[in-house]
Amino acid sequence: MQAVAIQQFGDPSGMAVIDVPEPSPASGQVTIATEAIGVGGVDAVIRRGTLGGYGFSEGLIPGSEVAGTVTAVGADVDPSWIGQRVWAFTGTDGGYVEQAVARIGDLVLLPDELSSIDAVTLGSAAPVAHFALAHAHFAPGESVLVRGAAGSIGIAAVELAVRGGASIVAVTTSSPERGRRLRGLGATHVLDRAGKGDPASPTTFDVIIDIVGGADVPTFIDRLAPNGRMVSVGVVAGLPPADFGMRLMLAFQQSRSFATFSLDTVPFAMRDAIRAEKFAEAVRGELHPVVHDVLPLENAAEAHRQMDSGSVFGRIVLTPTRAR
């Protein structure tokens, strides 16, 4: 079957289309004929090689979420799964393939009304946004800043903060057009990437959800209100400076806090219940999957070039030839 691998870390040109054997599910696993594959920020970070200390090696097949139809099951898996449409988490690799393997505990049944493309647009992003706001102890009436709001996690965080009763939902983004689209999703204030806006923009926030990371993390810690909480859910711009925590210490009397959040810390049953809930909300029109582009699987490198250019609004989705 066709797959896309990272043959060399760095530029997207290091990605290549390869042929690999069709998989056979082991005990507790299923095989899924993929119809849609999500291209996430973590895929780009891994491809750049900036997470080398986390055990990734060249030759891996990236991708962590797919949607499609179960075609085979391993031992100890109920055969009634065969033929079911599912969203699946494949781990931190193994998603850019025509047929994916996933653990039975990492599947969520898809509503008939939800497309596979929309499923991979929301499947990881919406739960991350949901639990990140919970991790920040966000409460109605508080102000929220979503840093890097044009991606699928950021868009979900904006919509969930609005629905959760935030008094202010500010966003950072790179262009007026993106700002206009984020306002259409509920954002009340639009800031540039450095956190600057018009004179009426708020200067501090109760909650900051940060998808960007990088060198400017200390600057945004300074934007926390007293008792403000900043939660990092991604590092698409790289890791923050090693001494970024000094900004918290220098503002000791403000009682600010910084935390990281990963879905890995949420029990499977809880995350799957929230994921199913978000899928149902999308079907009802309460949550909006925003798809930037749909590309053939073999064009995965082009998807990553778009990610690196900063031009993506929402999520890019890959589709295997068979699914088109």
Phi, psi and omega per residue, in radians:
M1 nan 2.869 3.138
Q2 -1.486 2.470 3.076
A3 -2.565 2.900 3.053
V4 -2.138 2.243 -3.097
A5 -2.106 2.727 3.010
I6 -1.592 1.758 -3.120
Q7 -1.411 -0.467 3.122
Q8 -2.601 2.248 3.126
F9 -1.165 2.592 3.101
G10 2.209 -2.169 -3.106
D11 -1.153 2.681 3.086
P12 -1.000 -0.350 3.105
S13 -1.102 -0.259 3.095
G14 -1.376 -0.028 3.093
M15 -1.604 2.534 -3.096
A16 -2.504 2.563 3.018
V17 -1.409 2.259 -3.117
I18 -2.308 2.859 3.008
D19 -1.815 2.306 3.122
V20 -2.307 2.750 3.128
P21 -1.100 2.572 3.033
E22 -1.119 2.423 -3.050
P23 -1.411 2.739 2.996
S24 -2.113 2.238 -3.099
P25 -1.230 2.376 3.051
A26 -1.471 -3.101 3.116
S27 -0.997 2.288 3.116
G28 1.415 0.152 -3.116
Q29 -2.108 2.908 3.015
V30 -2.319 2.768 2.976
T31 -1.836 2.410 -3.086
I32 -2.152 2.197 2.963
A33 -1.328 1.879 -2.999
T34 -1.268 2.383 3.044
E35 -1.916 -0.435 3.133
A36 -2.655 2.473 -3.110
I37 -2.272 2.158 -3.141
G38 -1.377 2.393 3.048
V39 -1.806 1.872 -3.044
G40 -1.817 2.857 3.098
G41 -1.030 -0.612 3.138
V42 -1.139 -0.550 3.079
D43 -1.058 -0.761 -3.129
A44 -1.179 -0.682 3.130
V45 -1.127 -0.753 3.096
I46 -1.095 -0.783 -3.114
R47 -1.076 -0.617 3.126
R48 -1.206 -0.323 -3.137
G49 1.517 0.190 -3.089
T50 -1.423 -0.075 3.074
L51 -2.015 0.624 -3.096
G52 -1.025 -0.479 -3.129
G53 -1.299 -0.043 -3.093
Y54 -1.741 0.250 3.030
G55 1.567 0.175 3.110
F56 -1.440 2.521 3.128
S57 -2.345 2.682 3.131
E58 -1.057 2.528 -3.069
G59 1.793 -0.195 -3.123
L60 -1.265 2.683 3.058
I61 -1.703 1.995 -3.070
P62 -1.316 -3.108 3.091
G63 1.818 2.283 -3.078
S64 -2.128 -0.167 -3.134
E65 -2.481 2.383 3.128
V66 -2.394 2.849 2.973
A67 -2.388 2.527 -3.118
G68 3.016 -2.699 -3.050
T69 -2.031 2.316 3.111
V70 -1.209 2.219 -3.114
T71 -1.965 -0.321 -3.135
A72 -2.737 2.685 3.124
V73 -2.264 2.631 3.074
G74 -1.517 -3.099 3.121
A75 -1.043 2.553 3.088
D76 1.250 0.191 3.086
V77 -1.919 2.299 -3.135
D78 -1.028 2.145 -3.117
P79 -1.125 -0.204 3.117
S80 -1.166 -0.213 3.052
W81 -1.163 -0.464 -3.113
I82 -1.076 2.257 -3.109
G83 1.615 -0.134 -3.138
Q84 -1.435 2.458 3.021
R85 -1.459 2.252 -3.046
V86 -2.434 2.731 2.809
W87 -1.710 2.515 -3.111
A88 -2.487 2.491 2.992
F89 -1.664 2.205 -3.087
T90 -1.804 0.118 -3.033
G91 1.697 -2.784 3.107
T92 -1.594 0.115 3.079
D93 -2.713 2.853 3.042
G94 1.749 0.171 -3.078
G95 -1.658 -0.444 -3.092
Y96 -1.443 1.194 -3.055
V97 -2.539 2.826 3.075
E98 -1.351 -0.513 3.084
Q99 -2.346 2.112 -3.082
A100 -1.873 2.736 3.061
V101 -2.027 2.385 3.121
A102 -2.511 2.696 3.060
R103 -1.257 2.587 -3.126
I104 -1.042 -0.532 3.132
G105 -1.311 -0.128 -3.118
D106 -1.885 0.401 3.127
L107 -1.926 2.572 2.987
V108 -2.350 2.243 3.101
L109 -1.132 2.481 -3.130
L110 -1.696 2.400 2.990
P111 -1.071 2.561 3.133
D112 -1.007 -0.547 -3.040
E113 -1.424 -0.109 -3.078
L114 -1.816 2.179 3.132
S115 -1.280 2.779 3.084
S116 -1.111 -0.618 3.119
I117 -1.112 -0.791 3.110
D118 -1.161 -0.579 -3.123
A119 -1.090 -0.763 -3.133
V120 -1.389 -0.204 3.032
T121 -1.332 -0.568 -3.089
L122 -1.865 -0.393 -2.891
G123 -0.985 -0.721 3.057
S124 -1.669 -0.713 -3.003
A125 -1.105 -0.834 -3.059
A126 -1.142 -0.763 3.065
P127 -1.103 -0.673 3.095
V128 -1.046 -0.817 3.134
A129 -1.079 -0.763 -3.129
H130 -1.034 -0.927 -3.053
F131 -1.292 -0.491 3.079
A132 -1.132 -0.748 3.087
L133 -1.114 -0.676 3.084
A134 -1.150 -0.701 3.135
H135 -1.087 -0.545 3.110
A136 -1.443 -0.007 -3.091
H137 0.987 0.666 3.104
F138 -1.059 2.386 3.136
A139 -2.275 2.653 3.102
P140 -0.936 2.477 3.130
G141 1.612 -0.168 -3.138
E142 -1.527 2.792 3.093
S143 -1.645 2.489 -3.073
V144 -2.284 2.387 2.974
L145 -2.042 2.219 3.052
V146 -1.838 1.965 -3.097
R147 -1.609 2.020 -3.054
G148 1.499 0.927 -2.924
A149 -1.468 -0.079 -3.036
A150 -1.462 -0.163 3.079
G151 -1.504 3.079 -3.039
S152 -1.158 -0.618 3.084
I153 -1.167 -0.793 -3.118
G154 -1.100 -0.739 3.120
I155 -1.074 -0.767 3.122
A156 -1.114 -0.696 3.140
A157 -1.112 -0.687 3.100
V158 -1.066 -0.885 -3.084
E159 -1.124 -0.697 -3.112
L160 -1.237 -0.620 3.091
A161 -1.158 -0.715 3.097
V162 -1.071 -0.857 -3.133
R163 -1.150 -0.448 3.139
G164 -1.428 0.003 3.057
G165 1.589 0.427 3.107
A166 -1.096 2.482 3.106
S167 -1.314 -0.571 3.122
I168 -2.425 2.374 2.984
V169 -2.222 1.707 3.115
A170 -1.678 2.719 -3.135
V171 -2.376 2.640 2.886
T172 -1.867 2.432 3.107
T173 -2.770 3.062 -2.917
S174 -1.789 -0.084 -3.085
S175 -2.664 2.709 3.077
P176 -1.041 -0.637 -3.123
E177 -1.122 -0.762 3.079
R178 -1.093 -0.716 3.105
G179 -1.051 -0.715 3.122
R180 -1.074 -0.756 -3.127
R181 -1.175 -0.628 3.118
L182 -1.223 -0.605 3.036
R183 -1.092 -0.637 3.096
G184 -1.125 -0.377 3.107
L185 -1.669 0.017 3.040
G186 2.112 -0.129 3.136
A187 -1.097 2.446 -3.123
T188 -1.725 -0.436 -3.132
H189 -2.444 2.464 3.128
V190 -2.066 2.173 3.115
L191 -1.991 2.788 3.059
D192 -1.416 -3.118 -3.053
R193 -1.090 -0.447 3.121
A194 -1.479 -0.024 3.124
G195 1.533 0.277 -3.136
K196 -1.726 2.422 3.115
G197 -2.376 -2.804 3.103
D198 -1.319 2.962 -3.078
P199 -1.023 -0.396 -3.123
A200 -1.502 -0.064 -3.103
S201 -1.240 2.521 3.097
P202 -1.143 2.675 -3.126
T203 -1.788 -0.388 3.116
T204 -2.353 2.833 -3.045
F205 -2.465 2.584 3.083
D206 -1.270 -0.634 -3.098
V207 -2.343 2.329 2.984
I208 -2.142 2.146 3.009
I209 -1.763 2.045 -3.011
D210 -1.962 2.053 3.108
I211 -1.788 -0.152 -2.944
V212 -1.638 -0.887 -3.044
G213 1.229 -2.542 3.075
G214 1.367 -2.888 -2.982
A215 -1.183 -0.373 -3.044
D216 -1.585 0.091 3.117
V217 -0.929 -0.814 3.139
P218 -1.012 -0.645 3.131
T219 -1.062 -0.691 -3.113
F220 -1.391 -0.465 2.977
I221 -1.027 -0.650 3.108
D222 -1.151 -0.268 -3.131
R223 -1.585 0.041 3.096
L224 -1.334 2.385 3.025
A225 -1.269 2.938 3.007
P226 -0.941 2.339 -3.051
N227 1.172 0.257 3.128
G228 -1.235 2.662 -3.090
R229 -2.230 2.232 3.089
M230 -1.956 2.251 -3.128
V231 -2.110 2.126 3.111
S232 -1.603 2.169 3.105
V233 -2.058 0.069 -3.138
G234 -2.980 2.847 -3.133
V235 -2.392 0.903 -3.073
V236 -1.102 -0.398 3.079
A237 -1.705 0.177 -3.131
G238 1.759 3.071 -3.126
L239 -1.277 2.651 3.097
P240 -1.276 2.937 3.084
P241 -1.012 2.572 -3.064
A242 -1.047 -0.492 -3.082
D243 -1.774 0.374 -3.045
F244 -1.069 -0.454 -3.134
G245 -1.125 -0.318 3.101
M246 -1.090 -0.464 3.124
R247 -1.150 -0.569 3.064
L248 -1.200 -0.743 -3.107
M249 -1.189 -0.639 -3.128
L250 -1.222 -0.362 3.076
A251 -1.915 0.677 -3.014
F252 -0.898 -0.725 -3.057
Q253 -1.288 -0.117 3.088
Q254 -1.511 -0.191 3.125
S255 0.958 0.694 3.080
R256 -1.387 2.793 3.119
S257 -2.501 2.692 3.124
F258 -2.266 2.401 3.122
A259 -2.508 2.747 2.972
T260 -1.844 2.765 3.085
F261 -2.486 2.344 3.040
S262 -2.344 2.456 3.065
L263 -1.059 -0.340 3.135
D264 -1.032 -0.369 -3.108
T265 -1.571 -0.029 -3.128
V266 -1.710 2.252 3.115
P267 -0.947 2.503 -3.070
F268 -0.901 -0.839 -3.068
A269 -1.072 -0.664 -3.119
M270 -1.222 -0.777 -3.108
R271 -1.183 -0.642 3.128
D272 -1.199 -0.613 3.098
A273 -1.130 -0.745 3.119
I274 -1.186 -0.683 3.119
R275 -1.069 -0.802 3.107
A276 -1.083 -0.653 3.111
E277 -1.112 -0.733 -3.139
K278 -1.199 -0.629 3.059
F279 -1.076 -0.741 3.132
A280 -1.132 -0.665 3.107
E281 -1.130 -0.644 3.095
A282 -1.130 -0.717 3.114
V283 -1.072 -0.640 -3.134
R284 -1.414 -0.065 -3.137
G285 1.432 0.267 -3.126
E286 -1.570 -0.312 3.126
L287 -2.370 2.410 -2.965
H288 -2.024 1.961 3.016
P289 -1.260 2.112 -3.110
V290 -1.871 1.991 -3.089
V291 -1.804 2.097 3.131
H292 -1.326 -0.777 -3.093
D293 -2.850 2.688 3.038
V294 -2.108 2.090 -3.070
L295 -2.145 2.699 3.028
P296 -1.102 2.605 3.132
L297 -0.912 -0.708 -3.102
E298 -1.164 -0.201 3.101
N299 -1.735 0.451 -3.121
A300 -1.026 -0.633 3.135
A301 -1.095 -0.655 3.088
E302 -1.128 -0.673 3.078
A303 -1.030 -0.729 3.137
H304 -1.229 -0.568 3.063
R305 -1.109 -0.715 3.094
Q306 -1.121 -0.697 3.097
M307 -1.050 -0.779 -3.101
D308 -1.187 -0.481 -3.112
S309 -1.311 -0.268 -3.107
G310 1.337 0.327 -3.065
S311 -1.694 -0.027 -3.020
V312 -1.440 2.317 3.001
F313 -2.090 1.908 -3.051
G314 1.713 -2.384 -3.066
R315 -2.247 2.468 2.955
I316 -1.584 2.407 -3.124
V317 -2.125 2.399 3.064
L318 -1.784 2.514 3.078
T319 -2.267 2.270 3.072
P320 -1.133 2.717 -3.138
T321 -0.954 -0.740 -3.097
R322 -1.047 -0.550 -3.054
A323 -1.484 -0.134 -3.059
R324 -1.604 nan nan
